[in-house]
């Protein structure tokens, strides 16, 4: 009879340990999910802020390049290369 009680107690303690471990894993998964969601939101906000600025800078660079290379003819330099 004592061995049955010992067996039941060990089974019960194993079940409690498993449920505790599962709860810890679920909690860790939830924390990880929240962290990555936060990181994704921060990155999306960063991209939304930087995109217009970057587009404006690249447009300015293109305009400067066109003005620098314009040879007075139309279409501009790229299509109007005169080779002798």
N, CA, C and O of each residue as an XYZ file, in Angstrom:
336
protein
N       0.819     -1.194      0.000
C       0.000      0.000      0.000
C       0.859      1.252      0.000
O       0.507      2.249     -0.630
N       1.971      1.207      0.696
C       2.839      2.376      0.790
C       3.470      2.675     -0.568
O       3.653      3.834     -0.939
N       3.795      1.627     -1.292
C       4.426      1.867     -2.596
C       3.444      2.499     -3.572
O       3.846      3.264     -4.449
N       2.135      2.179     -3.422
C       1.117      2.798     -4.277
C       1.013      4.295     -3.989
O       0.931      5.117     -4.902
N       1.018      4.625     -2.701
C       0.954      6.032     -2.337
C       2.202      6.778     -2.823
O       2.113      7.914     -3.291
N       3.349      6.134     -2.708
C       4.594      6.738     -3.187
C       4.537      6.920     -4.702
O       4.952      7.956     -5.221
N       4.025      5.917     -5.409
C       3.906      6.002     -6.865
C       2.947      7.124     -7.267
O       3.261      7.916     -8.156
N       1.784      7.198     -6.621
C       0.815      8.250     -6.912
C       1.383      9.643     -6.607
O       1.169     10.593     -7.360
N       2.103      9.740     -5.502
C       2.709     11.025     -5.137
C       3.752     11.438     -6.178
O       3.833     12.611     -6.543
N       4.549     10.482     -6.655
C       5.564     10.812     -7.650
C       4.912     11.192     -8.983
O       5.379     12.099     -9.672
N       3.829     10.492     -9.339
C       3.108     10.843    -10.570
C       2.507     12.237    -10.456
O       2.582     13.023    -11.400
N       1.920     12.544     -9.328
C       1.328     13.849     -9.104
C       2.379     14.951     -9.156
O       2.158     15.998     -9.765
N       3.522     14.715     -8.517
C       4.579     15.724     -8.537
C       5.132     15.903     -9.956
O       5.476     17.018    -10.347
N       5.220     14.822    -10.719
C       5.680     14.923    -12.110
C       4.688     15.737    -12.930
O       5.093     16.567    -13.744
N       3.404     15.511    -12.724
C       2.385     16.260    -13.458
C       2.447     17.737    -13.102
O       2.319     18.594    -13.976
N       2.641     18.038    -11.831
C       2.741     19.438    -11.396
C       3.964     20.091    -12.022
O       3.897     21.234    -12.474
N       5.087     19.367    -12.052
C       6.298     19.917    -12.659
C       6.098     20.176    -14.151
O       6.550     21.196    -14.670
N       5.426     19.261    -14.838
C       5.177     19.435    -16.267
C       4.284     20.647    -16.531
O       4.554     21.431    -17.441
N       3.230     20.800    -15.743
C       2.347     21.940    -15.955
C       3.069     23.242    -15.634
O       2.865     24.246    -16.316
N       3.903     23.235    -14.615
C       4.677     24.431    -14.283
C       5.649     24.759    -15.415
O       5.791     25.916    -15.812
N       6.304     23.739    -15.919
C       7.243     23.945    -17.022
C       6.518     24.462    -18.264
O       7.009     25.355    -18.954
N       5.349     23.892    -18.538
C       4.558     24.354    -19.680
C       4.135     25.810    -19.508
O       4.173     26.585    -20.463
N       3.734     26.182    -18.299
C       3.352     27.564    -18.044
C       4.533     28.497    -18.262
O       4.377     29.578    -18.830
N       5.717     28.084    -17.813
C       6.913     28.903    -18.006
C       7.229     29.051    -19.492
O       7.586     30.139    -19.943
N       7.100     27.968    -20.253
C       7.353     28.038    -21.692
C       6.351     28.960    -22.372
O       6.726     29.770    -23.221
N       5.079     28.841    -22.005
C       4.056     29.707    -22.595
C       4.306     31.173    -22.257
O       4.137     32.053    -23.101
N       4.706     31.422    -21.027
C       4.996     32.788    -20.610
C       6.193     33.336    -21.396
O       6.164     34.477    -21.858
N       7.236     32.528    -21.544
C       8.412     32.953    -22.305
C       8.051     33.195    -23.769
O       8.526     34.156    -24.375
N       7.218     32.332    -24.336
C       6.779     32.522    -25.727
C       5.998     33.827    -25.881
O       6.178     34.560    -26.854
N       5.139     34.101    -24.921
C       4.351     35.334    -24.976
C       5.254     36.569    -24.877
O       5.067     37.538    -25.613
N       6.219     36.532    -23.978
C       7.158     37.650    -23.847
C       7.964     37.840    -25.128
O       8.177     38.968    -25.573
N       8.407     36.738    -25.715
C       9.173     36.807    -26.963
C       8.311     37.391    -28.086
O       8.775     38.224    -28.864
N       7.055     36.946    -28.161
C       6.132     37.439    -29.172
C       5.918     38.949    -29.019
O       5.938     39.681    -30.008
N       5.713     39.413    -27.788
C       5.528     40.838    -27.539
C       6.775     41.629    -27.912
O       6.675     42.709    -28.493
N       7.948     41.096    -27.580
C       9.210     41.781    -27.889
C       9.373     41.953    -29.400
O       9.688     43.045    -29.873
N       9.158     40.876    -30.151
C       9.328     40.962    -31.603
C       8.258     41.839    -32.239
O       8.530     42.503    -33.240
N       7.062     41.859    -31.690
C       6.019     42.743    -32.197
C       6.424     44.205    -31.980
O       6.248     45.043    -32.864
N       6.967     44.498    -30.796
C       7.448     45.841    -30.496
C       8.562     46.255    -31.461
O       8.557     47.361    -32.001
N       9.519     45.338    -31.666
C      10.633     45.627    -32.567
C      10.127     45.877    -33.989
O      10.596     46.796    -34.660
N       9.186     45.075    -34.443
C       8.631     45.241    -35.788
C       7.930     46.588    -35.918
O       8.092     47.276    -36.926
N       7.148     46.974    -34.901
C       6.454     48.257    -34.941
C       7.436     49.420    -34.960
O       7.239     50.388    -35.696
N       8.496     49.334    -34.155
C       9.503     50.389    -34.151
C      10.172     50.498    -35.515
O      10.392     51.605    -36.005
N      10.495     49.384    -36.125
C      11.145     49.406    -37.434
C      10.205     49.976    -38.495
O      10.633     50.757    -39.346
N       8.934     49.593    -38.451
C       7.973     50.120    -39.421
C       7.845     51.630    -39.280
O       7.780     52.344    -40.281
N       7.807     52.121    -38.042
C       7.735     53.565    -37.822
C       8.992     54.253    -38.348
O       8.914     55.318    -38.961
N      10.140     53.646    -38.110
C      11.407     54.199    -38.589
C      11.413     54.290    -40.104
O      11.827     55.303    -40.668
N      10.957     53.241    -40.762
C      10.937     53.216    -42.230
C       9.970     54.268    -42.762
O      10.276     54.958    -43.735
N       8.802     54.394    -42.126
C       7.832     55.386    -42.570
C       8.376     56.796    -42.443
O       8.091     57.649    -43.284
N       9.163     57.054    -41.393
C       9.735     58.384    -41.206
C      10.862     58.644    -42.195
O      10.981     59.751    -42.720
N      11.681     57.647    -42.453
C      12.863     57.836    -43.282
C      12.575     57.804    -44.772
O      13.327     58.391    -45.550
N      11.524     57.142    -45.187
C      11.259     56.961    -46.604
C      11.112     58.279    -47.365
O      11.765     58.433    -48.397
N      10.297     59.235    -46.923
C      10.179     60.490    -47.670
C      11.487     61.275    -47.709
O      11.825     61.871    -48.731
N      12.229     61.275    -46.589
C      13.504     61.982    -46.550
C      14.479     61.377    -47.551
O      15.147     62.098    -48.293
N      14.555     60.075    -47.567
C      15.478     59.399    -48.474
C      15.073     59.642    -49.930
O      15.926     59.856    -50.791
N      13.780     59.606    -50.192
C      13.297     59.848    -51.548
C      13.641     61.271    -51.997
O      14.047     61.493    -53.138
N      13.474     62.218    -51.092
C      13.795     63.608    -51.410
C      15.288     63.780    -51.684
O      15.672     64.477    -52.623
N      16.133     63.144    -50.862
C      17.584     63.234    -51.077
C      17.985     62.609    -52.398
O      18.818     63.165    -53.115
N      17.412     61.472    -52.733
C      17.790     60.826    -53.985
C      17.299     61.652    -55.174
O      17.977     61.723    -56.198
N      16.120     62.279    -55.046
C      15.617     63.135    -56.116
C      16.541     64.332    -56.314
O      16.835     64.710    -57.447
N      16.999     64.929    -55.212
C      17.937     66.047    -55.309
C      19.236     65.618    -55.968
O      19.784     66.344    -56.798
N      19.729     64.444    -55.604
C      20.973     63.946    -56.200
C      20.794     63.721    -57.699
O      21.698     64.018    -58.480
N      19.655     63.208    -58.101
C      19.394     62.981    -59.532
C      19.354     64.317    -60.276
O      19.925     64.457    -61.357
N      18.669     65.294    -59.676
C      18.597     66.609    -60.316
C      19.975     67.236    -60.446
O      20.298     67.823    -61.479
N      20.798     67.114    -59.395
C      22.156     67.664    -59.462
C      22.965     66.958    -60.546
O      23.701     67.601    -61.296
N      22.830     65.659    -60.626
C      23.565     64.900    -61.636
C      23.140     65.347    -63.033
O      23.984     65.527    -63.911
N      21.833     65.527    -63.241
C      21.322     65.954    -64.546
C      21.832     67.348    -64.894
O      22.229     67.593    -66.034
N      21.827     68.263    -63.929
C      22.320     69.612    -64.197
C      23.809     69.599    -64.509
O      24.264     70.327    -65.391
N      24.566     68.784    -63.796
C      26.013     68.728    -64.002
C      26.353     68.180    -65.384
O      27.266     68.676    -66.044
N      25.623     67.160    -65.821
C      25.947     66.474    -67.063
C      25.173     66.999    -68.274
O      25.384     66.524    -69.390
N      24.292     67.958    -68.071
C      23.503     68.450    -69.194
C      24.418     69.174    -70.180
O      25.202     70.036    -69.784
N      24.318     68.825    -71.464
C      25.228     69.397    -72.460
C      24.555     70.440    -73.342
O      25.104     70.825    -74.374
N      23.385     70.897    -72.950
C      22.706     71.924    -73.711
C      21.827     71.375    -74.810
O      21.138     72.141    -75.483
N      21.831     70.108    -75.005
C      21.010     69.489    -76.037
C      19.902     68.676    -75.396
O      19.959     68.346    -74.211
N      18.904     68.361    -76.183
C      17.818     67.544    -75.669
C      17.679     66.339    -76.574
O      17.726     66.520    -77.791
N      17.517     65.163    -76.096
C      17.551     64.737    -74.706
C      18.943     64.890    -74.102
O      19.929     65.137    -74.796
N      18.980     64.736    -72.818
C      20.188     65.106    -72.083
C      21.361     64.162    -72.362
O      21.284     63.273    -73.211
N      22.413     64.378    -71.642
C      23.734     63.775    -71.827
C      23.718     62.273    -72.097
O      24.406     61.794    -72.999
N      22.940     61.537    -71.322
C      22.992     60.082    -71.437
C      22.643     59.600    -72.844
O      23.242     58.648    -73.344
N      21.669     60.261    -73.482
C      21.195     59.794    -74.778
C      21.870     60.529    -75.940
O      21.609     60.225    -77.104
N      22.724     61.481    -75.627
C      23.251     62.356    -76.658
C      24.776     62.375    -76.639
O      25.383     63.439    -76.759
N      25.379     61.247    -76.495
C      26.845     61.195    -76.473
C      27.376     61.242    -77.895
O      27.031     60.406    -78.730
N      28.207     62.216    -78.152
C      28.771     62.365    -79.484
C      30.170     61.776    -79.496
O      31.069     62.272    -78.817
N      30.342     60.745    -80.251
C      31.666     60.128    -80.362
C      32.242     60.492    -81.720
O      31.568     60.391    -82.745
N      33.468     60.908    -81.710
C      34.136     61.286    -82.964
C      34.897     60.104    -83.509
O      35.531     60.209    -84.559
